[in-house]
Amino acid sequence: MAPTSNKTWTVAGMDGFESLKFNEKGSMPEIGEHDVLVRFHYASLNYRDLIIPMGKYPFPQRDNVVPASDGAGTVEAIGSRVTRFQKGDKVLTLFNQGHLAGSLTPAINATGVGGVIDGTLRQYGAFDEQGLVAMPETLNFQQGSTLSCAALTAWNGLYGLESRALKPGDVVLTQGTGGVSMFALQFAKAAGATVISTTSSDSKAQILKKMGADHVLNYKTDENWGATAKSLTPGKLGVNHVIEVGGPKTLAQSIKAIKIDGVISIIGFLGGMGKDEPSFLDCLLNLCTVRGILVGSRLQFEEMNRAIDANGIKPVVDEKVFSLEETKEAYQYMWDQKHFGKLTIKID
Protein backbone atom coordinates (compact mmCIF):
# COMPACT_ATOMS: atom_id res chain seq x y z
CA MET A 1 0.00 0.00 0.00
CA ALA A 2 1.39 3.38 -1.01
CA PRO A 3 2.14 5.74 1.88
CA THR A 4 -0.18 8.70 2.28
CA SER A 5 1.71 10.76 4.86
CA ASN A 6 5.32 11.83 5.28
CA LYS A 7 6.84 12.75 8.66
CA THR A 8 8.70 15.98 7.91
CA TRP A 9 10.77 18.68 9.61
CA THR A 10 10.92 22.23 8.25
CA VAL A 11 12.79 25.41 9.19
CA ALA A 12 10.30 28.22 9.79
CA GLY A 13 12.08 31.48 10.61
CA MET A 14 15.46 32.18 12.13
CA ASP A 15 14.83 31.87 15.87
CA GLY A 16 17.37 29.15 16.51
CA PHE A 17 16.38 25.55 17.05
CA GLU A 18 12.86 26.63 18.00
CA SER A 19 12.44 27.36 14.28
CA LEU A 20 12.50 23.61 13.63
CA LYS A 21 8.92 22.45 13.14
CA PHE A 22 7.75 18.82 12.96
CA ASN A 23 4.76 17.67 10.93
CA GLU A 24 3.60 14.13 11.72
CA LYS A 25 1.42 14.03 8.62
CA GLY A 26 3.34 15.95 5.96
CA SER A 27 2.35 15.57 2.33
CA MET A 28 3.93 13.03 0.00
CA PRO A 29 6.09 14.63 -2.70
CA GLU A 30 4.93 14.32 -6.28
CA ILE A 31 7.41 12.93 -8.79
CA GLY A 32 7.86 14.24 -12.31
CA GLU A 33 9.02 12.19 -15.27
CA HIS A 34 12.71 12.75 -14.41
CA ASP A 35 12.31 12.39 -10.63
CA VAL A 36 13.14 9.64 -8.15
CA LEU A 37 11.15 9.06 -4.95
CA VAL A 38 13.53 8.12 -2.12
CA ARG A 39 12.52 6.43 1.14
CA PHE A 40 15.10 7.74 3.60
CA HIS A 41 16.58 5.43 6.25
CA TYR A 42 19.22 7.73 7.75
CA ALA A 43 20.26 11.36 7.64
CA SER A 44 23.34 13.01 9.14
CA LEU A 45 23.91 16.54 10.41
CA ASN A 46 26.53 19.13 9.51
CA TYR A 47 27.48 22.44 11.14
CA ARG A 48 25.71 24.15 8.24
CA ASP A 49 22.39 22.58 9.35
CA LEU A 50 22.78 24.09 12.82
CA ILE A 51 23.35 27.66 11.64
CA ILE A 52 20.61 27.78 8.99
CA PRO A 53 17.82 28.16 11.60
CA MET A 54 19.99 30.79 13.31
CA GLY A 55 20.16 32.91 10.17
CA LYS A 56 23.95 32.63 10.05
CA TYR A 57 24.38 30.61 6.85
CA PRO A 58 26.10 32.76 4.17
CA PHE A 59 24.75 30.84 1.16
CA PRO A 60 21.24 30.71 -0.35
CA GLN A 61 18.37 29.40 1.75
CA ARG A 62 14.58 29.74 1.86
CA ASP A 63 11.96 29.72 4.58
CA ASN A 64 10.07 26.49 5.35
CA VAL A 65 12.72 24.32 3.70
CA VAL A 66 13.11 20.71 4.81
CA PRO A 67 16.54 20.75 6.51
CA ALA A 68 19.69 18.61 6.10
CA SER A 69 21.69 17.82 2.98
CA ASP A 70 22.84 14.32 3.86
CA GLY A 71 20.63 11.28 3.44
CA ALA A 72 20.71 7.62 2.45
CA GLY A 73 17.70 5.69 1.28
CA THR A 74 16.05 3.31 -1.13
CA VAL A 75 14.45 4.20 -4.45
CA GLU A 76 10.71 3.76 -3.91
CA ALA A 77 9.49 4.87 -7.36
CA ILE A 78 10.81 6.51 -10.52
CA GLY A 79 9.45 8.87 -13.14
CA SER A 80 8.65 7.65 -16.63
CA ARG A 81 11.88 8.99 -18.16
CA VAL A 82 14.35 8.06 -15.41
CA THR A 83 17.31 6.01 -16.67
CA ARG A 84 19.93 6.26 -13.91
CA PHE A 85 18.08 4.35 -11.18
CA GLN A 86 15.42 1.71 -10.64
CA LYS A 87 13.22 0.74 -7.72
CA GLY A 88 15.18 -0.79 -4.86
CA ASP A 89 18.49 0.98 -5.60
CA LYS A 90 20.40 2.39 -2.62
CA VAL A 91 21.10 6.09 -3.14
CA LEU A 92 22.62 9.19 -1.55
CA THR A 93 21.74 12.86 -2.04
CA LEU A 94 24.05 15.28 -3.88
CA PHE A 95 24.61 18.45 -1.80
CA ASN A 96 24.23 20.93 -4.68
CA GLN A 97 21.74 19.29 -7.00
CA GLY A 98 23.01 21.17 -10.04
CA HIS A 99 26.72 20.54 -9.47
CA LEU A 100 27.37 17.60 -11.76
CA ALA A 101 30.99 18.37 -12.73
CA GLY A 102 33.41 21.26 -13.15
CA SER A 103 33.15 24.57 -11.32
CA LEU A 104 30.28 26.07 -9.38
CA THR A 105 28.15 28.89 -10.79
CA PRO A 106 25.77 31.22 -8.92
CA ALA A 107 22.86 29.23 -10.35
CA ILE A 108 24.31 25.92 -9.15
CA ASN A 109 25.04 27.50 -5.78
CA ALA A 110 21.28 28.03 -5.38
CA THR A 111 20.55 24.29 -5.58
CA GLY A 112 21.69 23.33 -2.08
CA VAL A 113 19.72 20.50 -0.47
CA GLY A 114 18.42 21.53 2.93
CA GLY A 115 18.99 25.20 2.10
CA VAL A 116 16.96 25.95 -1.03
CA ILE A 117 15.85 22.47 -2.12
CA ASP A 118 13.98 20.36 0.43
CA GLY A 119 16.34 18.08 2.32
CA THR A 120 16.50 14.74 4.06
CA LEU A 121 14.86 15.12 7.48
CA ARG A 122 11.68 13.43 6.28
CA GLN A 123 10.57 9.93 5.41
CA TYR A 124 10.23 10.47 1.66
CA GLY A 125 11.82 12.93 -0.75
CA ALA A 126 11.65 13.43 -4.53
CA PHE A 127 14.83 14.40 -6.40
CA ASP A 128 15.84 14.77 -10.01
CA GLU A 129 17.69 11.62 -11.02
CA GLN A 130 20.79 13.75 -11.74
CA GLY A 131 20.92 14.80 -8.06
CA LEU A 132 21.49 11.32 -6.63
CA VAL A 133 24.42 8.89 -6.59
CA ALA A 134 24.62 5.18 -5.90
CA MET A 135 25.65 4.36 -2.34
CA PRO A 136 29.02 2.60 -1.91
CA GLU A 137 28.45 -1.14 -1.85
CA THR A 138 30.60 -1.66 1.26
CA LEU A 139 28.63 0.74 3.48
CA ASN A 140 25.29 0.47 5.29
CA PHE A 141 22.65 3.20 5.23
CA GLN A 142 23.89 4.86 8.43
CA GLN A 143 27.44 5.08 7.11
CA GLY A 144 26.28 6.14 3.65
CA SER A 145 24.22 9.00 5.09
CA THR A 146 27.43 10.73 6.25
CA LEU A 147 29.01 11.23 2.82
CA SER A 148 27.07 13.96 0.98
CA CYS A 149 28.66 17.00 2.64
CA ALA A 150 31.57 16.26 5.00
CA ALA A 151 33.19 13.42 3.07
CA LEU A 152 32.86 15.10 -0.31
CA THR A 153 34.21 18.35 1.11
CA ALA A 154 37.29 16.53 2.43
CA TRP A 155 37.76 14.76 -0.91
CA ASN A 156 37.52 18.05 -2.82
CA GLY A 157 40.00 19.62 -0.42
CA LEU A 158 42.57 16.93 -1.14
CA TYR A 159 41.89 16.25 -4.83
CA GLY A 160 39.81 19.12 -6.22
CA LEU A 161 42.72 21.29 -7.34
CA GLU A 162 44.05 18.76 -9.82
CA SER A 163 47.47 20.34 -10.31
CA ARG A 164 48.03 20.01 -6.54
CA ALA A 165 46.12 16.78 -5.92
CA LEU A 166 47.22 14.65 -2.99
CA LYS A 167 50.09 12.26 -3.72
CA PRO A 168 51.69 9.41 -1.75
CA GLY A 169 54.29 10.84 0.62
CA ASP A 170 52.55 14.21 0.98
CA VAL A 171 51.86 15.63 4.43
CA VAL A 172 48.30 16.64 5.35
CA LEU A 173 47.27 18.78 8.33
CA THR A 174 43.75 18.27 9.72
CA GLN A 175 42.02 20.20 12.48
CA GLY A 176 39.86 18.67 15.19
CA THR A 177 37.64 15.60 15.11
CA GLY A 178 34.61 16.80 13.16
CA GLY A 179 33.25 15.02 10.13
CA VAL A 180 35.34 16.74 7.45
CA SER A 181 38.57 16.37 9.41
CA MET A 182 38.01 12.68 10.13
CA PHE A 183 37.27 11.94 6.47
CA ALA A 184 40.36 13.90 5.41
CA LEU A 185 42.45 11.80 7.80
CA GLN A 186 41.06 8.57 6.37
CA PHE A 187 41.40 9.61 2.72
CA ALA A 188 44.96 10.86 3.27
CA LYS A 189 46.10 7.66 4.97
CA ALA A 190 44.51 5.56 2.21
CA ALA A 191 46.56 7.57 -0.30
CA GLY A 192 49.86 6.94 1.50
CA ALA A 193 50.19 10.40 3.03
CA THR A 194 51.49 11.44 6.44
CA VAL A 195 48.83 13.09 8.62
CA ILE A 196 49.29 15.66 11.36
CA SER A 197 46.08 16.27 13.34
CA THR A 198 45.16 18.85 15.95
CA THR A 199 42.76 18.42 18.85
CA SER A 200 42.04 19.84 22.30
CA SER A 201 41.96 16.72 24.48
CA ASP A 202 44.14 13.75 25.26
CA SER A 203 41.22 11.33 24.84
CA LYS A 204 40.51 12.56 21.33
CA ALA A 205 44.24 12.45 20.58
CA GLN A 206 44.26 8.73 21.35
CA ILE A 207 41.38 8.12 18.96
CA LEU A 208 43.07 10.14 16.22
CA LYS A 209 46.18 8.00 16.62
CA LYS A 210 44.07 4.83 16.40
CA MET A 211 42.58 6.22 13.18
CA GLY A 212 46.08 6.51 11.74
CA ALA A 213 47.23 10.06 12.51
CA ASP A 214 51.04 10.08 12.52
CA HIS A 215 51.30 13.11 14.82
CA VAL A 216 48.70 14.74 17.07
CA LEU A 217 49.09 18.28 18.42
CA ASN A 218 47.04 19.80 21.25
CA TYR A 219 46.15 23.31 20.09
CA LYS A 220 45.24 24.41 23.61
CA THR A 221 48.62 23.60 25.12
CA ASP A 222 50.59 24.49 21.96
CA GLU A 223 49.35 27.84 20.67
CA ASN A 224 52.05 27.85 17.98
CA TRP A 225 50.93 24.49 16.56
CA GLY A 226 51.43 25.67 12.99
CA ALA A 227 55.18 26.00 13.45
CA THR A 228 55.26 22.72 15.38
CA ALA A 229 53.51 20.97 12.49
CA LYS A 230 56.03 22.40 10.03
CA SER A 231 58.90 21.12 12.18
CA LEU A 232 57.52 17.59 11.88
CA THR A 233 57.62 17.51 8.06
CA PRO A 234 60.50 16.17 5.90
CA GLY A 235 63.24 18.80 5.84
CA LYS A 236 60.94 20.98 7.99
CA LEU A 237 59.60 22.40 4.72
CA GLY A 238 55.93 22.35 5.70
CA VAL A 239 52.73 20.46 4.91
CA ASN A 240 51.34 20.00 1.41
CA HIS A 241 47.67 20.27 2.35
CA VAL A 242 45.71 21.90 5.15
CA ILE A 243 42.01 21.14 5.55
CA GLU A 244 41.07 24.42 7.22
CA VAL A 245 37.83 24.11 9.18
CA GLY A 246 38.35 26.81 11.78
CA GLY A 247 38.40 29.86 9.56
CA PRO A 248 40.06 33.20 10.38
CA LYS A 249 41.12 32.23 13.91
CA THR A 250 43.13 29.19 12.82
CA LEU A 251 44.22 30.32 9.36
CA ALA A 252 47.27 32.15 10.74
CA GLN A 253 48.59 28.86 12.15
CA SER A 254 47.78 27.03 8.93
CA ILE A 255 49.87 29.53 6.99
CA LYS A 256 52.76 28.92 9.40
CA ALA A 257 52.48 25.19 8.69
CA ILE A 258 52.13 25.28 4.89
CA LYS A 259 54.89 24.39 2.44
CA ILE A 260 55.81 26.59 -0.51
CA ASP A 261 53.24 25.76 -3.23
CA GLY A 262 51.09 24.01 -0.63
CA VAL A 263 47.30 24.27 -0.60
CA ILE A 264 45.08 25.48 2.22
CA SER A 265 41.46 24.51 1.54
CA ILE A 266 39.08 26.64 3.60
CA ILE A 267 35.88 24.72 4.15
CA GLY A 268 34.31 26.41 7.17
CA PHE A 269 34.52 28.83 10.05
CA LEU A 270 33.95 26.73 13.17
CA GLY A 271 36.32 28.97 15.12
CA GLY A 272 34.21 32.05 14.42
CA MET A 273 35.30 35.35 12.96
CA GLY A 274 38.24 37.37 14.24
CA LYS A 275 39.91 40.72 13.68
CA ASP A 276 43.41 39.26 13.51
CA GLU A 277 42.88 37.12 10.44
CA PRO A 278 45.74 36.86 7.93
CA SER A 279 45.82 39.07 4.86
CA PHE A 280 46.44 38.39 1.19
CA LEU A 281 50.02 39.50 1.85
CA ASP A 282 50.51 36.56 4.22
CA CYS A 283 49.53 34.20 1.41
CA LEU A 284 51.98 35.92 -0.94
CA LEU A 285 54.84 35.86 1.55
CA ASN A 286 54.29 32.14 2.15
CA LEU A 287 53.84 31.39 -1.59
CA CYS A 288 50.83 29.16 -1.00
CA THR A 289 47.40 28.64 -2.54
CA VAL A 290 44.38 29.38 -0.35
CA ARG A 291 41.09 28.18 -1.82
CA GLY A 292 37.55 28.29 -0.57
CA ILE A 293 35.44 25.27 -1.43
CA LEU A 294 31.76 24.39 -1.14
CA VAL A 295 31.45 20.60 -0.98
CA GLY A 296 31.95 19.10 -4.49
CA SER A 297 30.45 17.80 -7.71
CA ARG A 298 28.65 14.56 -8.56
CA LEU A 299 31.68 13.46 -10.57
CA GLN A 300 33.88 13.90 -7.49
CA PHE A 301 31.27 12.13 -5.36
CA GLU A 302 31.35 9.09 -7.63
CA GLU A 303 35.16 9.08 -7.67
CA MET A 304 35.20 9.26 -3.87
CA ASN A 305 32.71 6.42 -3.52
CA ARG A 306 34.90 4.18 -5.67
CA ALA A 307 37.84 4.97 -3.41
CA ILE A 308 35.76 4.22 -0.31
CA ASP A 309 34.85 0.79 -1.67
CA ALA A 310 38.34 0.03 -2.93
CA ASN A 311 40.04 0.94 0.35
CA GLY A 312 37.43 -0.35 2.77
CA ILE A 313 36.99 3.08 4.37
CA LYS A 314 34.32 3.21 7.09
CA PRO A 315 32.99 6.61 8.20
CA VAL A 316 33.51 7.55 11.84
CA VAL A 317 29.99 7.75 13.30
CA ASP A 318 29.05 8.92 16.78
CA GLU A 319 27.71 6.13 18.96
CA LYS A 320 24.57 8.11 19.82
CA VAL A 321 21.78 7.85 17.24
CA PHE A 322 18.66 10.01 17.33
CA SER A 323 15.22 9.23 15.92
CA LEU A 324 13.55 11.54 13.40
CA GLU A 325 11.24 12.78 16.16
CA GLU A 326 14.32 13.67 18.27
CA THR A 327 15.85 15.92 15.59
CA LYS A 328 15.75 19.04 17.75
CA GLU A 329 17.65 17.19 20.50
CA ALA A 330 20.17 16.02 17.90
CA TYR A 331 20.79 19.62 16.84
CA GLN A 332 21.45 20.63 20.46
CA TYR A 333 23.71 17.60 21.07
CA MET A 334 25.85 18.57 18.09
CA TRP A 335 25.81 22.28 18.98
CA ASP A 336 27.13 21.36 22.44
CA GLN A 337 29.96 19.50 20.66
CA LYS A 338 29.15 16.21 22.37
CA HIS A 339 29.59 14.29 19.12
CA PHE A 340 32.65 12.55 17.69
CA GLY A 341 32.70 12.14 13.94
CA LYS A 342 29.34 12.20 12.21
CA LEU A 343 26.01 12.46 14.04
CA THR A 344 23.19 10.45 12.49
CA ILE A 345 19.39 10.42 12.65
CA LYS A 346 17.48 7.17 12.03
CA ILE A 347 14.35 7.61 9.94
CA ASP A 348 11.63 4.96 10.47
Backbone torsions as a table, in degrees:
resi	resn	phi	psi	omega
1	MET	NA	130.3	-177.8
2	ALA	-68.8	138.0	179.2
3	PRO	-66.0	147.8	-179.8
4	THR	-113.7	-13.8	178.1
5	SER	-131.0	164.6	-169.2
6	ASN	-146.8	98.7	178.4
7	LYS	-56.6	126.5	-169.2
8	THR	-144.2	136.8	168.3
9	TRP	-100.3	146.9	172.5
10	THR	-135.9	162.0	175.8
11	VAL	-107.3	109.6	-178.8
12	ALA	-112.0	100.5	-178.8
13	GLY	94.2	-171.5	-177.3
14	MET	-134.0	50.1	-177.5
15	ASP	-104.5	31.3	-178.6
16	GLY	79.6	-155.8	-173.8
17	PHE	-68.7	-15.6	174.2
18	GLU	-69.3	-13.1	176.8
19	SER	-77.5	-10.7	178.0
20	LEU	-78.3	121.4	-176.5
21	LYS	-119.9	135.0	-177.4
22	PHE	-108.3	132.1	177.6
23	ASN	-118.9	111.9	-178.4
24	GLU	-65.6	-28.3	-175.4
25	LYS	-126.9	53.8	176.5
26	GLY	-65.5	162.8	-177.3
27	SER	-79.8	151.1	175.2
28	MET	-76.7	134.8	178.9
29	PRO	-70.3	144.0	174.9
30	GLU	-86.7	145.4	179.5
31	ILE	-112.4	133.2	175.4
32	GLY	-85.1	-176.9	-174.0
33	GLU	-67.6	-21.1	178.8
34	HIS	-105.5	9.0	-172.7
35	ASP	-98.7	158.3	177.4
36	VAL	-123.4	129.1	174.9
37	LEU	-91.3	122.1	-176.7
38	VAL	-110.2	131.2	170.6
39	ARG	-94.8	108.8	-176.0
40	PHE	-76.3	141.4	176.1
41	HIS	-111.7	-32.5	177.6
42	TYR	-146.5	150.1	168.0
43	ALA	-130.1	160.1	173.6
44	SER	-132.0	155.3	-175.5
45	LEU	-101.2	150.8	173.6
46	ASN	-127.3	162.6	178.6
47	TYR	-54.5	-37.3	178.7
48	ARG	-55.4	-39.4	-179.5
49	ASP	-64.5	-32.3	-178.1
50	LEU	-72.6	-34.7	-174.8
51	ILE	-90.6	-13.6	176.4
52	ILE	-60.8	-49.6	178.7
53	PRO	-69.9	-8.6	176.0
54	MET	-92.5	-6.2	-178.6
55	GLY	75.4	21.8	-175.9
56	LYS	-108.0	5.1	-177.3
57	TYR	-83.4	125.9	-172.4
58	PRO	-82.8	-3.3	-178.1
59	PHE	-109.3	170.6	-172.7
60	PRO	-56.8	141.9	175.3
61	GLN	-154.4	162.2	177.7
62	ARG	-135.6	157.8	-179.0
63	ASP	-72.4	149.9	178.7
64	ASN	64.7	22.9	175.9
65	VAL	-75.2	148.3	170.1
66	VAL	-75.6	123.0	-172.2
67	PRO	-78.4	168.8	173.1
68	ALA	82.8	132.1	-178.4
69	SER	-93.6	-23.5	-169.3
70	ASP	-100.5	124.3	177.3
71	GLY	-157.2	149.5	176.4
72	ALA	-127.6	136.2	-178.3
73	GLY	-161.9	-171.4	-178.1
74	THR	-113.9	139.1	176.2
75	VAL	-67.9	120.3	-178.0
76	GLU	-94.7	-34.6	-179.7
77	ALA	-160.6	158.5	179.4
78	ILE	-133.4	152.1	175.9
79	GLY	-71.5	166.9	-171.8
80	SER	-65.3	-21.4	-176.7
81	ARG	-113.3	14.3	178.4
82	VAL	-74.8	132.5	179.6
83	THR	-121.8	-17.8	-173.7
84	ARG	-81.4	-25.2	-174.3
85	PHE	-138.4	161.1	173.3
86	GLN	-136.4	165.7	-176.9
87	LYS	-56.7	135.3	179.5
88	GLY	97.8	-14.3	178.9
89	ASP	-64.8	147.4	176.5
90	LYS	-95.5	123.5	-171.7
91	VAL	-132.7	160.1	175.5
92	LEU	-125.3	153.6	-180.0
93	THR	-84.8	143.1	173.3
94	LEU	-89.1	129.5	-173.4
95	PHE	-54.9	-61.5	174.0
96	ASN	-98.3	109.0	-171.2
97	GLN	-60.0	-26.5	-178.8
98	GLY	-92.5	-2.3	-173.8
99	HIS	-92.9	83.9	-176.8
100	LEU	-84.5	-38.6	179.4
101	ALA	-166.2	166.8	176.2
102	GLY	71.7	-155.8	-174.0
103	SER	-85.0	160.1	172.4
104	LEU	-72.7	156.3	169.0
105	THR	-130.5	163.8	176.0
106	PRO	-56.0	-35.9	179.4
107	ALA	-66.5	-43.5	178.5
108	ILE	-65.0	-36.5	-178.7
109	ASN	-62.5	-18.9	-179.6
110	ALA	-96.3	21.3	178.6
111	THR	-118.0	29.1	-177.8
112	GLY	-72.2	127.0	177.2
113	VAL	-72.0	131.6	-178.1
114	GLY	84.1	-2.0	176.1
115	GLY	-118.1	-56.1	176.9
116	VAL	-110.5	-46.7	178.7
117	ILE	-92.5	137.1	-177.5
118	ASP	-54.5	136.7	-171.5
119	GLY	-98.9	-147.1	-162.9
120	THR	-107.3	-3.5	-179.2
121	LEU	-84.8	66.1	179.4
122	ARG	-162.8	166.4	-178.7
123	GLN	-75.1	-39.8	-176.2
124	TYR	-131.1	140.7	175.3
125	GLY	-141.7	145.9	177.9
126	ALA	-108.2	131.2	-178.4
127	PHE	-136.7	147.3	171.7
128	ASP	-59.0	140.9	-177.4
129	GLU	-57.5	-25.9	179.6
130	GLN	-72.1	-17.1	-176.5
131	GLY	-98.0	21.1	177.4
132	LEU	-130.8	155.1	173.5
133	VAL	-131.2	155.7	176.3
134	ALA	-69.5	138.7	178.9
135	MET	-72.7	141.3	175.5
136	PRO	-53.3	137.9	-174.8
137	GLU	-67.6	-23.8	-175.6
138	THR	-90.3	2.4	-178.5
139	LEU	-112.7	153.7	171.4
140	ASN	-91.5	177.6	-174.9
141	PHE	-63.0	-38.6	178.8
142	GLN	-61.5	-48.2	179.9
143	GLN	-65.2	-43.0	-179.3
144	GLY	-61.8	-31.9	-177.2
145	SER	-68.0	-9.0	-176.6
146	THR	-93.2	-2.0	-166.5
147	LEU	-89.7	-29.8	-165.8
148	SER	-56.9	-39.3	-176.3
149	CYS	-108.7	-64.8	-172.2
150	ALA	-63.8	-48.2	-177.7
151	ALA	-64.5	-46.4	-178.0
152	LEU	-66.5	-33.6	175.6
153	THR	-63.1	-45.4	178.5
154	ALA	-62.5	-42.6	179.8
155	TRP	-61.9	-45.6	178.3
156	ASN	-61.9	-40.1	179.0
157	GLY	-60.4	-36.3	-177.0
158	LEU	-89.6	-29.4	-172.6
159	TYR	-123.5	-10.1	-171.6
160	GLY	-66.9	-34.7	176.2
161	LEU	-90.1	94.8	-165.1
162	GLU	-61.8	-31.6	179.5
163	SER	-70.6	-15.1	179.9
164	ARG	-123.8	23.2	-176.6
165	ALA	-59.9	147.9	-179.0
166	LEU	-54.9	136.7	178.5
167	LYS	-127.8	155.1	174.4
168	PRO	-55.1	136.3	-179.5
169	GLY	92.7	-12.5	176.0
170	ASP	-67.2	164.3	175.7
171	VAL	-116.1	129.6	-178.2
172	VAL	-117.9	135.3	176.6
173	LEU	-108.5	122.6	176.2
174	THR	-115.1	157.4	-175.5
175	GLN	-122.7	119.8	174.2
176	GLY	77.4	-167.5	-174.8
177	THR	-126.4	25.1	175.2
178	GLY	-74.7	178.0	-174.0
179	GLY	-58.2	-49.6	-177.9
180	VAL	-61.6	-45.3	-177.4
181	SER	-64.0	-39.8	-179.7
182	MET	-68.3	-39.8	176.3
183	PHE	-65.1	-40.7	179.1
184	ALA	-61.0	-40.7	176.6
185	LEU	-59.9	-47.4	-178.0
186	GLN	-66.2	-44.3	179.9
187	PHE	-64.3	-40.9	-178.3
188	ALA	-65.7	-42.9	179.3
189	LYS	-66.2	-37.7	178.4
190	ALA	-63.9	-26.2	-178.6
191	ALA	-89.5	-0.5	-179.7
192	GLY	83.9	25.3	179.2
193	ALA	-95.0	161.8	170.4
194	THR	-91.3	137.6	-177.5
195	VAL	-121.1	129.4	171.4
196	ILE	-110.6	123.3	-178.0
197	SER	-117.4	149.8	173.7
198	THR	-112.3	151.7	175.4
199	THR	-158.3	178.4	-177.1
200	SER	-115.5	-1.0	-176.8
201	SER	-140.0	151.1	179.6
202	ASP	-66.6	-35.5	-178.9
203	SER	-65.6	-42.6	177.9
204	LYS	-69.0	-31.5	177.6
205	ALA	-61.7	-39.9	179.5
206	GLN	-64.4	-39.0	179.0
207	ILE	-67.9	-40.9	178.4
208	LEU	-60.2	-40.1	178.9
209	LYS	-66.3	-39.1	176.8
210	LYS	-63.4	-31.8	179.4
211	MET	-76.8	-9.7	175.6
212	GLY	116.4	0.1	178.4
213	ALA	-60.1	131.7	-178.2
214	ASP	-79.6	-32.4	177.6
215	HIS	-140.2	141.1	176.9
216	VAL	-127.6	127.1	-178.9
217	LEU	-113.5	137.0	176.8
218	ASN	-91.5	110.8	-174.0
219	TYR	-74.6	-11.3	176.9
220	LYS	-83.0	-36.1	-179.7
221	THR	-92.0	-17.1	178.2
222	ASP	-124.7	89.3	-176.4
223	GLU	-69.0	-20.0	179.4
224	ASN	-103.3	45.0	-174.2
225	TRP	-65.6	-21.8	177.8
226	GLY	-64.2	-47.1	178.0
227	ALA	-66.8	-37.2	177.4
228	THR	-61.7	-44.5	178.6
229	ALA	-59.8	-43.2	179.8
230	LYS	-60.9	-38.8	-178.3
231	SER	-66.7	-17.7	-178.5
232	LEU	-90.8	-3.6	-176.3
233	THR	-91.5	158.9	178.9
234	PRO	-55.7	125.7	-178.5
235	GLY	68.3	7.5	-177.2
236	LYS	54.7	36.5	-176.6
237	LEU	-88.3	-16.7	178.7
238	GLY	115.0	172.2	-177.6
239	VAL	-89.5	151.9	179.7
240	ASN	-81.2	-35.1	-177.0
241	HIS	-134.7	137.6	167.7
242	VAL	-121.4	126.8	171.5
243	ILE	-94.8	99.5	-169.3
244	GLU	-91.7	103.9	-178.5
245	VAL	-103.3	-14.8	-174.4
246	GLY	-81.3	-33.9	-178.4
247	GLY	92.7	-151.0	-173.0
248	PRO	-53.0	-34.9	-174.3
249	LYS	-74.7	-22.0	179.0
250	THR	-109.3	-11.4	-175.9
251	LEU	-61.0	-35.4	179.9
252	ALA	-59.7	-40.8	178.3
253	GLN	-70.7	-36.2	178.2
254	SER	-62.4	-39.4	178.8
255	ILE	-66.5	-34.4	176.2
256	LYS	-66.7	-27.2	-176.3
257	ALA	-87.7	-22.6	-167.4
258	ILE	-74.9	147.3	175.9
259	LYS	-83.9	156.1	172.0
260	ILE	-56.3	132.5	-175.9
261	ASP	70.8	10.0	175.5
262	GLY	-74.9	169.7	-176.2
263	VAL	-122.9	126.3	171.8
264	ILE	-106.4	114.8	179.0
265	SER	-99.5	112.7	-179.3
266	ILE	-88.7	117.9	-175.9
267	ILE	-118.7	-4.9	-179.0
268	GLY	-171.9	-174.0	-178.7
269	PHE	-143.8	51.9	-178.7
270	LEU	-60.3	-29.7	-178.2
271	GLY	-79.9	-1.8	-178.5
272	GLY	83.4	-178.7	-178.7
273	MET	-96.1	151.0	179.8
274	GLY	-144.4	158.2	-179.3
275	LYS	-81.6	-19.7	-174.1
276	ASP	-97.8	28.7	-178.1
277	GLU	-71.1	150.8	-179.7
278	PRO	-63.3	159.8	-179.5
279	SER	-106.1	174.8	175.0
280	PHE	-59.2	-31.6	-179.6
281	LEU	-62.6	-37.0	178.1
282	ASP	-62.0	-38.0	178.1
283	CYS	-66.3	-40.1	179.2
284	LEU	-65.4	-46.3	-176.5
285	LEU	-65.2	-27.6	179.4
286	ASN	-98.1	1.0	174.1
287	LEU	49.7	48.7	-179.2
288	CYS	-122.7	166.9	176.0
289	THR	-103.5	125.7	176.3
290	VAL	-115.3	118.5	-176.5
291	ARG	-126.2	137.9	172.5
292	GLY	-91.9	138.2	179.0
293	ILE	-132.4	150.3	176.6
294	LEU	-124.3	90.7	178.6
295	VAL	57.0	-120.5	-176.4
296	GLY	-176.4	-179.8	-174.6
297	SER	-92.6	169.9	176.0
298	ARG	-64.1	-37.8	177.9
299	LEU	-59.1	-45.7	177.5
300	GLN	-64.7	-37.7	179.3
301	PHE	-60.0	-46.1	-179.1
302	GLU	-68.1	-37.2	175.0
303	GLU	-62.6	-44.7	179.9
304	MET	-62.4	-42.3	-178.8
305	ASN	-63.7	-36.3	176.0
306	ARG	-64.1	-39.6	178.3
307	ALA	-66.8	-37.8	178.0
308	ILE	-61.6	-45.8	178.6
309	ASP	-66.0	-43.9	-175.6
310	ALA	-66.5	-32.5	-175.3
311	ASN	-103.1	0.3	179.3
312	GLY	64.2	34.7	-177.8
313	ILE	-77.1	130.1	178.3
314	LYS	-115.5	122.6	179.5
315	PRO	-57.4	146.1	175.9
316	VAL	-84.4	115.1	-174.1
317	VAL	-118.6	133.7	178.7
318	ASP	-61.1	144.2	-175.8
319	GLU	-69.4	-20.8	179.6
320	LYS	-87.7	128.8	179.1
321	VAL	-120.1	132.5	179.4
322	PHE	-102.3	153.9	172.9
323	SER	-84.7	166.1	178.1
324	LEU	-58.0	-39.7	179.8
325	GLU	-65.2	-23.9	-177.5
326	GLU	-94.4	19.2	-175.3
327	THR	-55.5	-42.3	-178.7
328	LYS	-62.3	-39.2	176.8
329	GLU	-66.4	-35.5	178.1
330	ALA	-64.3	-41.4	177.2
331	TYR	-58.3	-46.2	-178.1
332	GLN	-66.7	-40.2	178.9
333	TYR	-58.8	-43.2	-179.7
334	MET	-73.4	-38.3	178.7
335	TRP	-62.0	-35.4	178.5
336	ASP	-78.6	2.3	177.2
337	GLN	58.2	40.9	177.3
338	LYS	-88.3	-8.3	-174.6
339	HIS	-88.1	160.3	172.1
340	PHE	-133.5	119.8	-173.5
341	GLY	77.5	-141.9	-175.7
342	LYS	-93.3	139.7	178.2
343	LEU	-101.9	127.5	-173.4
344	THR	-116.3	155.2	177.8
345	ILE	-124.1	123.7	179.9
346	LYS	-85.3	132.0	-176.4
347	ILE	-114.5	109.0	-179.9
348	ASP	-94.8	NA	NA
